[in-house]
Amino acid sequence: MWLATALSRNLCELFLINEYSNEKPNILPSRLYTCKSLVILKLRGEIRPDVPRLSCLPSLKTLELLLDKYFQGGPLRRFLFICPVLENLLMNCGWDDYDKGLITVTVPSLQRLTLYLHSQTEGGMLPRGLVIDSPSLKYLKLRDRHQWSRPGFSIETMPDLEEAYVNVQYWDSSNLLARLLEDSPNVRVLDIFEIDHDDRDYEELISTVRTVRESVLSNLRTFNWSRYFERRPQEMDLAVYILGEKWSLKDCNNLV
């Protein structure tokens, strides 16, 4: 009742929390999905977005989804589809909560994307992968703590990307850094939290990074390796390669 009343009064910002766990999650009223005045929407807890037909949020620019479950691949894509001017998206969720682990973010207007992904258990649903197709992105923050399988990434070209923070934990992520750099020719800030590989994987990682065209990295200004503290020979080889190239780096942190 109170939510319907608020929506009828040209609501601009809504932060909805449902922390009570029960068999029937809180289903949002259909009126929410046609609110023309809503600019900021934050959902947290046991909430199931059920997007009806003929929905549209024409003014929504910021969306935060901190949902426990009930938000599978199809509903997520439908939710994002009804946000034609969305600029800022934050999601904190588990692979197990999605449609066989497939997470798709296709938003042409999106400029900032923050993803915190994780798996609840070793026996959880195997992820199919992550698809990011948002060519207007300027900021990307990705943290994925899934350890139990090898999901695939499909990150389309992000020509306007200026700042990226990546922290992933997979058995095989050797080509992720090279792919991210190659698809982000205008990236200015790159923050790597940690790269943890055995010797052979590090050789493959360095090999893939060497395939990145130098012209692609000409705009890189800041490189930060947050957990560069073990000083293993393989880490030093990668750092020396990065710092030895003729890139326009103005700031190199945690590498000394």
C-alpha positions as CSV (number, residue, x, y, z in Angstrom):
1,M,0.0,0.0,0.0
2,W,2.7,2.5,1.0
3,L,4.8,1.7,-2.0
4,A,1.9,2.2,-4.4
5,T,1.2,5.6,-2.7
6,A,4.8,6.6,-3.1
7,L,5.0,5.6,-6.7
8,S,1.8,7.7,-7.4
9,R,3.6,10.9,-6.1
10,N,6.4,11.0,-8.7
11,L,9.0,9.1,-6.7
12,C,12.6,9.8,-7.8
13,E,14.5,7.4,-5.6
14,L,13.6,4.1,-4.0
15,F,15.7,1.8,-1.7
16,L,13.8,-1.4,-0.8
17,I,15.1,-4.0,1.6
18,N,13.5,-7.3,2.5
19,E,15.7,-9.2,5.0
20,Y,13.1,-11.8,6.0
21,S,13.6,-15.2,4.5
22,N,10.4,-17.1,3.7
23,E,9.0,-19.4,1.0
24,K,7.3,-16.5,-0.8
25,P,9.7,-13.7,-1.6
26,N,8.5,-10.1,-1.9
27,I,7.2,-9.5,-5.4
28,L,7.3,-5.9,-6.5
29,P,4.1,-4.2,-7.6
30,S,3.7,-4.0,-11.4
31,R,3.2,-0.2,-11.1
32,L,6.9,0.1,-10.2
33,Y,8.0,-1.0,-13.7
34,T,6.1,1.9,-15.3
35,C,7.2,4.7,-13.0
36,K,8.3,7.5,-15.3
37,S,9.9,9.6,-12.5
38,L,12.1,6.9,-10.9
39,V,15.8,7.8,-11.3
40,I,17.5,5.6,-8.6
41,L,16.4,2.1,-7.7
42,K,18.1,-0.1,-5.1
43,L,16.8,-3.6,-4.2
44,R,18.3,-5.8,-1.5
45,G,17.4,-9.1,0.1
46,E,14.5,-11.6,-0.6
47,I,13.0,-9.7,-3.6
48,R,11.8,-11.3,-6.8
49,P,11.7,-8.8,-9.7
50,D,8.9,-10.0,-12.0
51,V,8.9,-7.7,-15.0
52,P,5.4,-7.6,-16.7
53,R,4.9,-6.9,-20.4
54,L,4.7,-3.3,-21.6
55,S,7.1,-2.1,-18.9
56,C,9.5,0.8,-19.1
57,L,11.5,2.9,-16.7
58,P,12.4,5.8,-19.0
59,S,14.2,7.9,-16.3
60,L,16.1,5.2,-14.4
61,K,19.8,5.9,-14.4
62,T,21.1,4.1,-11.3
63,L,20.2,0.5,-10.5
64,E,21.6,-1.6,-7.6
65,L,20.7,-5.2,-7.2
66,L,21.8,-6.9,-4.0
67,L,19.5,-9.8,-4.2
68,D,19.8,-13.2,-2.5
69,K,18.2,-15.3,-5.2
70,Y,15.1,-15.4,-7.5
71,F,16.8,-13.3,-10.2
72,Q,17.7,-15.7,-13.0
73,G,19.2,-15.0,-16.4
74,G,15.9,-14.3,-18.3
75,P,14.4,-11.9,-15.7
76,L,17.7,-10.0,-15.4
77,R,17.8,-9.4,-19.2
78,R,14.2,-8.3,-19.2
79,F,14.8,-6.0,-16.3
80,L,17.8,-4.3,-18.0
81,F,15.9,-4.1,-21.3
82,I,13.2,-1.8,-19.8
83,C,15.9,0.7,-18.7
84,P,16.8,2.6,-21.9
85,V,18.9,5.3,-20.2
86,L,20.5,3.3,-17.5
87,E,24.0,4.6,-16.7
88,N,25.1,3.0,-13.5
89,L,24.6,-0.7,-12.6
90,L,25.8,-2.5,-9.4
91,M,25.1,-6.2,-8.8
92,N,26.2,-8.4,-5.9
93,C,25.0,-12.0,-6.5
94,G,26.0,-15.7,-6.6
95,W,26.4,-17.7,-9.8
96,D,24.1,-20.3,-8.2
97,D,21.2,-17.8,-8.3
98,Y,21.3,-17.5,-12.1
99,D,20.0,-19.5,-15.1
100,K,22.8,-22.1,-15.2
101,G,25.2,-19.4,-14.2
102,L,24.8,-17.2,-17.3
103,I,24.9,-13.5,-16.5
104,T,24.3,-11.2,-19.4
105,V,24.7,-7.4,-19.2
106,T,23.6,-5.8,-22.5
107,V,22.9,-2.1,-22.0
108,P,23.9,0.3,-24.7
109,S,23.6,3.4,-22.4
110,L,25.6,1.9,-19.5
111,Q,28.6,3.9,-18.4
112,R,29.5,2.3,-15.0
113,L,29.3,-1.4,-14.2
114,T,30.2,-3.0,-10.8
115,L,29.8,-6.8,-10.5
116,Y,30.5,-8.8,-7.3
117,L,30.0,-12.4,-8.2
118,H,30.5,-15.5,-6.0
119,S,29.6,-19.2,-5.6
120,Q,27.9,-20.4,-2.4
121,T,29.2,-24.0,-2.4
122,E,31.6,-26.2,-4.3
123,G,28.7,-28.3,-5.4
124,G,26.8,-25.3,-6.7
125,M,25.5,-24.8,-10.2
126,L,28.3,-24.7,-12.8
127,P,28.5,-21.3,-14.4
128,R,28.1,-20.9,-18.2
129,G,29.8,-17.5,-18.2
130,L,29.6,-13.8,-18.2
131,V,28.5,-11.7,-21.2
132,I,29.1,-7.9,-21.1
133,D,28.0,-6.0,-24.2
134,S,27.8,-2.4,-23.2
135,P,29.9,-0.3,-25.6
136,S,29.4,3.0,-23.7
137,L,31.2,1.7,-20.5
138,K,33.7,4.1,-19.0
139,Y,34.1,2.3,-15.6
140,L,34.2,-1.5,-14.9
141,K,34.7,-3.2,-11.6
142,L,34.6,-7.0,-11.6
143,R,35.1,-9.2,-8.6
144,D,34.4,-12.9,-9.0
145,R,35.2,-15.5,-6.3
146,H,34.0,-18.6,-8.2
147,Q,36.7,-21.3,-7.8
148,W,35.0,-24.5,-8.8
149,S,34.8,-24.4,-12.6
150,R,35.9,-22.5,-15.6
151,P,33.2,-20.1,-16.8
152,G,33.7,-18.3,-20.1
153,F,33.9,-14.6,-20.5
154,S,32.5,-12.7,-23.5
155,I,33.4,-9.0,-23.2
156,E,32.6,-7.1,-26.3
157,T,34.6,-4.0,-27.3
158,M,34.5,-1.1,-24.9
159,P,36.0,1.8,-26.8
160,D,35.2,4.4,-24.1
161,L,36.5,2.4,-21.1
162,E,38.8,4.6,-19.0
163,E,39.0,2.8,-15.6
164,A,38.9,-0.9,-14.8
165,Y,39.3,-2.9,-11.5
166,V,39.4,-6.7,-12.0
167,N,39.6,-9.4,-9.3
168,V,38.8,-12.9,-10.5
169,Q,39.5,-16.3,-9.0
170,Y,39.4,-19.1,-11.6
171,W,41.5,-22.1,-12.3
172,D,42.2,-20.6,-15.8
173,S,42.1,-16.9,-16.3
174,S,45.3,-16.5,-18.3
175,N,43.7,-14.8,-21.3
176,L,41.4,-12.5,-19.4
177,L,43.8,-9.6,-18.9
178,A,44.9,-9.6,-22.5
179,R,41.3,-9.8,-23.7
180,L,40.2,-6.9,-21.4
181,L,43.1,-4.7,-22.6
182,E,42.5,-5.5,-26.3
183,D,38.8,-4.7,-26.1
184,S,39.4,-1.4,-24.1
185,P,41.6,0.8,-26.3
186,N,40.9,3.9,-24.2
187,V,41.4,2.5,-20.7
188,R,43.3,4.9,-18.5
189,V,43.4,3.2,-15.1
190,L,44.0,-0.5,-14.6
191,D,43.8,-2.0,-11.1
192,I,44.7,-5.7,-10.7
193,F,44.1,-7.0,-7.2
194,E,46.0,-10.3,-7.6
195,I,47.3,-12.8,-10.2
196,D,47.8,-16.2,-8.7
197,H,49.1,-18.8,-11.2
198,D,51.6,-21.6,-11.2
199,D,54.7,-21.3,-13.3
200,R,53.3,-22.7,-16.6
201,D,50.2,-20.5,-16.3
202,Y,52.3,-17.4,-15.8
203,E,54.2,-18.2,-19.0
204,E,50.9,-18.4,-20.8
205,L,49.7,-15.2,-19.2
206,I,52.8,-13.3,-20.2
207,S,52.5,-14.7,-23.7
208,T,48.9,-13.5,-24.1
209,V,49.7,-10.1,-22.8
210,R,52.4,-9.7,-25.4
211,T,49.8,-10.1,-28.1
212,V,48.1,-6.9,-27.1
213,R,48.9,-4.2,-29.6
214,E,51.0,-1.4,-28.1
215,S,48.8,1.2,-29.7
216,V,45.8,-0.1,-27.8
217,L,47.6,0.7,-24.5
218,S,48.8,4.2,-25.5
219,N,46.2,5.8,-23.2
220,L,47.0,3.8,-20.1
221,R,48.1,6.2,-17.3
222,T,47.8,4.3,-14.0
223,F,48.6,0.6,-13.4
224,N,48.1,-0.8,-9.9
225,W,48.9,-4.3,-8.8
226,S,47.4,-4.4,-5.3
227,R,48.8,-7.7,-4.1
228,Y,52.2,-7.7,-5.7
229,F,54.0,-8.7,-2.6
230,E,55.4,-12.2,-3.1
231,R,57.9,-11.1,-5.7
232,R,57.9,-14.5,-7.4
233,P,60.1,-14.6,-10.5
234,Q,57.0,-15.0,-12.7
235,E,55.4,-11.9,-11.2
236,M,58.6,-10.0,-11.7
237,D,58.8,-11.0,-15.3
238,L,55.3,-9.8,-16.0
239,A,55.9,-6.5,-14.1
240,V,59.2,-5.9,-15.9
241,Y,57.5,-6.5,-19.2
242,I,54.7,-4.0,-18.4
243,L,57.0,-1.4,-17.1
244,G,59.6,-2.0,-19.8
245,E,57.2,-1.1,-22.6
246,K,56.9,2.4,-23.9
247,W,53.5,3.1,-22.4
248,S,52.5,6.5,-21.1
249,L,52.3,5.4,-17.5
250,K,52.2,8.2,-15.0
251,D,51.5,6.2,-11.9
252,C,52.7,2.7,-11.0
253,N,51.6,1.6,-7.6
254,N,52.6,-1.4,-5.4
255,L,55.3,-2.6,-7.9
256,V,58.4,-1.4,-6.0
